[in-house]
Amino acid sequence: MKVSYILALLPLVVASPAPVRPRPTRARQALGLGGLARKAGLKYFGTAIDNVVLDNTQYTSIAFDRSEFNQVTASNGQKWVHIEPKRGVFNYTLGDEIVDPSKDAGQIRRCHTFLWHNQLPKWLTSGNWTKTTLLNVLENHIKHEADYYWGDCYAWDVVNEAFNDNGTYRSDIWLDTIGPEYIEHAFRFARKYTSPGTKLYYNDYGIERVNSKSLAVQALIKDFQKRKVPIDGVGLQSHFTVSRAPLYTDVRAAQQLFTSLGLETALTELDVRLDLPDDAHKTATQAKIYADSVRACVDEKKCVGVTVWDFWDPVSWVPETFAGEGNACLLDAKFNRKPAYYAVADVLTRGAANGTRRGW
């Protein structure tokens, strides 16, 4: 995310670097990560795209290449501050700049996001709301945005980052005015107004291990299912660091908190940042973390896909958010594929060869 918070201080797990694999053969490179993901049984391998780089034709030729990325997410263009900058005034320009070319390219879209505590317009954050009036605002927003993107979204991130790291609800305009039931209302509104078949997701960071936050999300889902509140999936954002990343087994266990309840999962914002300057050891460790994360999705039959939070280092959100850190993406500043790219391709290729996944 362009605006986010530092990940929870979780137990240190320093991954052992894997040997850097040689560059794949020309024949192996005929398929990009999206194509390889499909062969491995995933629905997609995708990328987030921000509007600030759409004037770079080398970037867009990769971003809207269905073989490389058969799914896209608008990093910022569908968030509230851009969609409804004034009350009742809707502007879909930034969202359309990503949605329209992705439709032309035949890519899947994960739409992001109806409700978040961040990137809200001033009219909303400074308003004098009651529970009833704010619920009306929320329903109206979801109604209009869902209607505009009717049929365009495989999934919507309905609610984003509603929990603190200790598993309590995050204090924000939604909780403080409506109460914790705002999450239920958002999902009910989303089901009411989105096109049939649209997957409704809860999306959060720091839930890639079994911990207080992921258990709180699981408890929310159990309560929803008991009371027939619609929810279809959980997005594990997966913003990792080279020095502090979950193991393959951690991600698998976290996913199973939700897949055991019948929901699908996805890694929705994967990147692996490192302390600058880079070196061979950090690069190798980064490649292993990327590979283990993707393998955790391939090996979970209810994990539908992986989205990287952009693929090109110069437009990553990391440097402006974490001083001294960067190089979090699969491609470097010169559009060269890093060892992490080839490590991911290798996992997907082996997943296809193993043939353990169902197709989509």
N, C-alpha and C positions, 0 to 999 in steps of 0.2 A: 504494500500500500504506500501511496505517496505520503500519507499521514498515518503514523502508527505509534506504537509504544514499544519500548524495549522488551524483549521476550523475558519470560519468567526465569529467575535464577534457579535453574534445575541442576541436578547432580551432574558433575562434569563427566563427559564421556568423550575421550579423545580417540578418534578413529585411527586405526593403523592404515597408512597409505598403501594403496594397491599399486602394483607396477604399472607404469604408463604403457598402454597397449599401442602397437604400431598402427599407423593410419590404415583404415580399411581399404580393401581393394576397390577399384572403380565400379565393379559389378555390385558390390555390397552397398555402395553409396547411391545406387540407382533409386532406392527408396529413402525418403527422409524419415524423421522420427514419427510423424503421423502415420505414414504407411507401415512402418515397422510395428507400431503400437497395434494397429488393426490386425496384423498377422499374428501378434502375440496374444490376441484375444481381448484387448482393451477396446473401449469405444473410441477413445481419442488420446492423442498427445498434443497439447495445445500451448498457447502463449497468451499472456496479457499484452495489450498494445495501448500505448498512450498517444494522445493526439499530437503532442509536441514534435513527433518524429515522422509524421505522415508526409512531409515534403522531401524525405530522403528516399529516393527510388530504389537504392540498393537494399535499404531496410524493408520497404514495403514489398519488394519482390520476394523476400523470404517470408515475411509475416503473413502474407496472403497466398502462400504456396500450400495447397492442401496436402501435398505429399509430406512436406516438412512439418506443418502444423495443421491438423485437420479440425482444430477447435480454437476459438479465440475468446478472450474476455476483454471488455473495455475497462482499462485500468481505472479511469476516472469519469468518463463521459456520461455514465448512467447514474451517477451519484446525485443526491438531492440538490446540492448547491448549484449544479449545472442544469438539472432537469426542471426544477421549479424555483428559479432565482427570486421570483416575487410570488406572493400568495395567489394561487389560481392562475398564474401565467407559466405556461410550460414551454420549454425550449429543448428540442431533441437533436439539435445540430451536432453536438460533440459525440453523442451516441451514434448517430447516423453515419458519421465519418468512419466509424469502425464496423458497424453492423452491415451497412450496405455493401462495401467491397467484400466482406466475408461471405455474404449471401451469394454474390456473384462468383466467388471462388468455390462455393459448395462446402464451406466450413460450418461446423457446429458452433453454437454460441452458448456460453455460460454468462448469464446476465447478472450484473453486479452494481449496486445492491439496493433493495428497497429501503432498508432501515439500518442506520448506523448512528453512533454517537458523534461522529466526526463529519467534517465537510458538509455542514448544514448552513443554510443561508441565515443571515442576521435576522431577517423578519421572523424566522422560526425560533431561534435561540433567545431572542429578546422579547418574545411575545408574552403576554399575561394570560396564560392558558388555564383552563380548568380541565379536569379529566375528560369531560364530555367534548369540549371544543377541540382538544388535542387529538382525541380519537377520531373526530370528524375530519381533521386535517390529514391524519395518517391514512384513513380510508380513501379520501379523495385523491391523495397522491398516488397510492398504489393503484387505484382504479384507473387513473389517467395513463400512468406509465405502462401498466400491464396491457391496457387496451391498445396503446400505440404500438407496442412490441408484440402484439398478439401473433402467435405462431412463429415468432422469430427465435425463441429461446428454448434450448433443450432444458435448461435449469435456471432458476433464479436463486441467488443468495438473498433469502427473504430478510433474515436478521443476521447482523454481523457483529461479533465481539461483544456479547451481552454480559459476559462473566469476567470477574477479576480472577487473578491467578490462584487465589485461595478458595475459589468455588462459590463466592458470594456474587450477588448481582452487582453490576457496575452502576454507580450513581451517575445518572445523566438526565436529560430533559424527559426522556421516556419513563424511566423508572420513578423519578421524583414526582412526576405529575400524574401518571396513570397507575403506577404500581407494576409489579412483575407480570401481571396479566397482559401487559402491552405485547409481549412476545406471542402469546396465544392469539391475540387479536390480529397481529400482523400476518400470521400464517393463515388464519381464517379468511382475511381479506384477500390474501394472495390466491388461495384456492378459488375464491368467489370470482376473481376477475382475470386470472391468467387463462390462457387457452388450455383445453383439455390435454392431459398428458404431460404438461410441464412439471418438471421435478422441483420440489420446494426444499431448499437446503437451509440448515443452520451452518454458519461459517465462522471459524475462530482460529487464533494462533495459540500455541502452547498446549494443544490437546493431542500432541503426537506421542505422548507417553500416557500411561495410566497414572493419573495424579488427581489432585483435588478439582481442577478445572474440568478435565475430561469426565470424571465421575459425576460432576454436577450436570454436565450436558447430558450424560446418559440418564440421570434421574429425571431431567426435564422431558426427555423423549418418552420414558416409561409413563410419566404422568400424562403426556399428550396422548399416547396410545390408549391409556385407560379411559380417557375422556373424549376420544375420537377427534382430537385436534390434528389436522393434516400436516404431515411432514414425511419427506421421502428420502432425505439424505443428509449427511454431515460432511462438510468440507474441512479438511485438515490443512491449514494454510501452509505450513512447512517452511517457514523462514528460519533457516539454520545457519550456524557459523562453523567454521572449520574446527574450532577448539571446543565447541559445545553443541553436539548434535546427538539426536537419539540413535540408538542402534536399530538395525533391521528388525530385531525382535520387539523393540519398544513400539515401533510404528505398527507392526502386525497386531500386537496386543491392544493398542489403542483403537485401531480400526474395529477389532472384534467386540469392543464395547457396544458398537453401533450396529454392525452387521449381524450380531447375535439377536438383535431385535427386529431384523428383517429389513433394515435400511441399507441403501447403497452409500458408499463413501467415495471420496476423490481427494487427491492432493491438489489443492486449488491455487497455491501461490508459491510454488517451490523455487527457492534460490538458496545459495550457500555462499555467504560472504566470508571474507578473510581479512586479516590485518595486513595493511600495505606497509612496505613493498611486498610483492608476491615473490615466491621462490618455488623451486621444483617440489620440495616436500609439501608445501601448502597446496600446490596444484594437484598433486597426487592424492592427498587426503580429500580435497574437494571432490575429485572424481569418484572416489569410493563412496562418499556420502550421497552424492547424486545417484550413483548406481544402486546403493542399498535402498534408498527411498523409493526409486522406481520399481525395484524388485519386490518391495513390500506391497506395492499396488498390484503388480502382475500376479503375485502369489495369493492375493485375496480375491476370490471370485466375485465378490460384490463391490470391489473397487473398480469404478468405470473408467477412470483415466487420470492423467497427470497434466497440470497446467503449470508452466514456469512463469514467474512474475517478471516477464520480459526475457528476451534471449540475448540482448546486445548490451555490453557493459556501459557504454556512454549514456544510456537512458534508464539505467537501473535507479531505483529509489534509494539505494543503500548509501551512497556517498553523502547525500545531503541530509541524511537522517543519523548516520553513525560516523562521526568524525574519525578519519584514519582507516576506515574500512571500505571495501569495494570488491571489484572483480568477481561479482557474485553470479554472473550469467554463463551461458554455454558458449557464447561467441565473444571474442575480444574486440577491442576498438577498431581493428582492421577487418572485422568480419571473419577472422580465422576461427575454425572450430577448435575448442580446447579439449584436453584429455577428458574432461567431464562429458562432453558431447559424445565422444566415442565410447565412453564407459556406459552411457545410457543406451546408445545404439546396440552395444554388445548384449546388455541385459534383455532388450526387446527381441533381438535376434535369437538369443537362447530361449526366451519364452516361447517364441513361435516354433522353434525346433522341438521343445518339450511337449507342446500341444496339450497342456493341462487346462487351458482356459476355454470357456464357451465363447462363441463369437457373438457379435452384436448385429 
